[in-house]
């Protein structure tokens, strides 16, 4: 088969500059990293746009944003450049050690009580990888914000995403002993109507989250009521419960230390056993860089050990 050269050195350089600009969202930042002028970056990207016949960026005086075609081209180019780097290392005999930056999005309770404590062990295994952890309960946009993976509770089916199950996070209702001495201990689900129930609103919709129970072998949802409501950070509800404000339904792994010390007390145990699934998510069909695959494999490995067991 005859092979014709399709990429010259100038074009390959333009692709590298394009990827730098896409990652930074700024031509000047890309120029600083590459050691060239912003004008050189702009010319290189214009050269690519002319070759492809599409616009890769929407330019303004303050920033440059990828078009839909630009995002798709960036994903393919980034994967291709990473494969070239790894192929070069293999051929030269250099040990292939994943490197670069991985961007992770995780909700606050899971980040503080599950993910962040594991990251030193991950970096000990892969010291060339830099980790950026974005801790928030909002749903991120993988393409717009260039995230590699996200951890989510109650992940909705999405054909564009791969969802790997990490664990089922058990739910418990807790309160401070002082609150229970003042208000009494609930013994039935109907008793919740007489109690101060701390609310948490879903960040995506602002709707109140129903409390989940199991009664007589059937799953049941209870819409409770109270004078305290938290949004964005579910750990706020735990802090209120520790202060004696009322009852709160939380994940067991979030309050296990307080339960062990007696600072919080579990109630309504006969109606427990419900949980919410936790998933690791990343875009379907994307060629994963070795650093991302290393993190996914590491977290799935932990999911069968540390993630599913209480910590002392």
Secondary structure, DSSP 8 states (H G I E B T S, - for coil): --------HHHHHHHHHHHHHHHHT-HHHHHHHHTS-HHHHHHHHHHHHHHHTS--EEE-SS-EEE-HHHHHHHHHHHHHHHHHHHHHHHHHT------EEEEEEE-HHHIIIIIHHHHHHHHHH-TTEEEEEEE-SS---HHHHT-SEEEEES----TTEEEEEEEEEEEEEEE-HHHHHHH----SGGGGGGS-B-EEE-TTT--B--EEEEETTEEEEE----S-EEES-THHHHHHHHTT--BEEEEHHHHHHHHHHTSSEEE-GGG---EEEEEEEEETT----HHHHHHHHHHHHHHTTGGGS---
